[in-house]
Amino acid sequence: MSSYDKQYQQENLFGRPYPQFVTFMREWEPKGSVLDVGCGQGRDALFLAELGYDVTGIDASQVGIGQMLATAKAHNLSLNGIVANFYEYEFQQPYDVIVLDSILHFHKKDLAKELALLQTLTNRLNPGGLICLFVHKSKAREKHLKDFFAQNYPTWPILAAQHIDYTYEEPDTGFSSTSQFFMFFVQNKG
C-alpha cells in the first residue's frame, strides 16, 4: 500500500494545477502524448486530458489512480492509469510531454535514484518534446536540475525557469497554504 493511499481516501491533497502551468500548456502545440509521473489523484493529468492530450499517469497509489480514472470517466475524458513504482517501471514508449510535479526532492539519500529516473525519462522524450519539472523552491534542488541538463543535454533550450507561488485552498474548511516552487521546462531539440 502506498503511503498516500490513506490520505487520498480523505481529501483532494494537491488542489488544482499551477496557474503558470495551465497558461503554458494551453498554448503548447502539438497536443500529443503525455506521461505524468507521480500523478497522484491526477490534478495535472486530468487538466491535460481536458486540453486534448493523450495522457498516461503513473503512481504507486492505487487509491489515487482510481480517483483519477473515476474523475476522468465522469467527465468523459480518455486517460490511462498505471499503478507502479515509477523508479522501477520499465518505460517503453516515447512521449511528447513528461510531467514531474513535486516528486524530485534531491535529498542525499535519494539523489542517485532520482537522477537515474530523470535520465530514464529524458531518454523517453520525443524530439521536440517537453519535460515539465516542478520542485519546491531551493537553491540546491534548482542547481541539481540545471546541472543535470547542462551536463547531459546542453543543446536543449530551457523554456521556463522561474519561481512560482502556489496557494492550496480547501473548499470545505477554508484552509489555505502558500508554497513556493521552481518551474523548469526544457525542450528536446534532439
N, C-alpha and C positions, 0 to 999 in steps of 0.2 A: 504494500500500500504506500502510495506517495505521501510525503509529509503534508502536501497541500489538500489531500482528499477531504479531511475533516473540515478544514477552513472553507473549502469550496462548497460544502454542503450547507453552510450557514450564511454566506454572503457573496456578493459580487466584489471580489477582493481588489480589483485593479481599475475599476471605473471605465472611462471612455478613452479612446486613443488620444495621444498628444495632438493639440490643435495644429502644431507646425508639421507633424507627420501627415495629418489629414490634408492640409493645403498642398503639400508637396506631391502626395500620391494622387490627388485628384487631377493634377496636371501632367503626371508622368505617363509617357507613352513608350511602347505599346503596352496594352493590358494583357500580359502573358501569364506565365505560371509563377506561383509564389510558394515559398516554404517559410512557414512561421515556426521558428524553433523555440520551444518552451512557451507554447501558445496559451497554456492555462485554460481559462474559460473562453478564450477566443476574441478578446476585445479588438486586436489588430486583424486577425483572420476574418472575422465577420465583416468588419469595415471594408477590407479589400475585396471580399466576395461581392459586397454590395456595389462596388465600383466595376465589377465585371472581370476581375482576375480569377484564374483557376487556382484555388488555394488549397494547400495541404498544411494542416497544423500538426505538430508533434509535441507530445508532452508525456511525462511519466504518470500524470494523474488521470486515472480512469474517470473520476468524477468530473474533472474539468473538461476533458474531451467529450464526455456525454452531454454536459451542459452546452458546450459549443455546438455540437451536432443537433441537439434539440432546438436551440435558438435558430440555427440555420434552416432546419425543416419548417419551423413555424413561420419563417419569413421567406420561404421558397427560394433559399439560396443553395447553390451547389457548393459543397465543401467536403473535403476529405479529412479524416482524423486518424492519427496513428498514436496508439498508446505504447510508448517505448522510452527507454533511457537513450536520449539523443547522443550521449557520449559514446555509446556502444552500437548504435544503429548503423546499419550498412546503407548509406545513402547511395542510390543507384542513378536516379535520373537527374539531369541538369535543370536548373531553374532560372527564370528571368529576374526574379527578385527574391532575396533571402532576408528575413527579418529576425533580428536577435534583440529582443526588448527586455532589458534588465536581467539577463541571465549570466552575463560575464561580469565577474567581480574582481578577478585577478589577485585574489589572496594568495599568499606564498604557497600554501599547501595545494591549491588548485591551479596554479599558473600554467604548468606544463600541460595539464589536461585541457584547460580552456584554450590555450594557443593551438593545441593539436586539433580541437574541434573547429576553431576558426580556419585553420589550414584545410581541413576536410571540406568545409562548406565553401570556401572560396574556390576550391577545385571543382565544385558542382555549379558554379555560376556561369551562365551562358555569356558569350561575348556580347557586349553592350548591356549586360545585366547590371543590377544594382544591389548592393548589400547595405542594409539599413541597421545601424547599431545604436543602441541606447544603453548608456551606463550611468550609474549615479555619479554626480559631479565629484571628481577627484583628480588632482594633477597626476598621480601615479597611474590611475586607470586610463586616463587620456593619453599619457605617454606610451603605455603598452599598446594601445590601439594604433596610434600614429607610427610608432616604431615598427610594428608588425607589417603595416602596409608599405612603409618606406623601405624596409629591408626585402620584402617578398614581392611587392607589386609597385615598384617606384614609378611606373608609367601610368598607373591608374589614377584618373583625376578624382580629387575629393570634391564632392558636390555640396556637402554640408558639413560644417564643423563648428557647432555653436552650443552655448549653454541655453537651456530652456527651463522655465519654471512650470511645474505641473501641480494643479490643485485637484485633489481627490475629494469628492463630496458624497456623503451617504444621504440619499434622498429620504430615507425613513427617519434618521436620527438628527440630521442637520450637521453631523460631524464633518469637519473638513481639515485637510492636512496638505501643506505645500512642500514639495521636494524639488531639488534641482537635479537636472540630468544633462549629460553631454550627448548631443545628437550628432552622429558621424556617419555620413553616407559616402560610399565610394563606388565608382563605376568600373566595370571590367572593360577595358579598352582592347583586350586580347588581341 
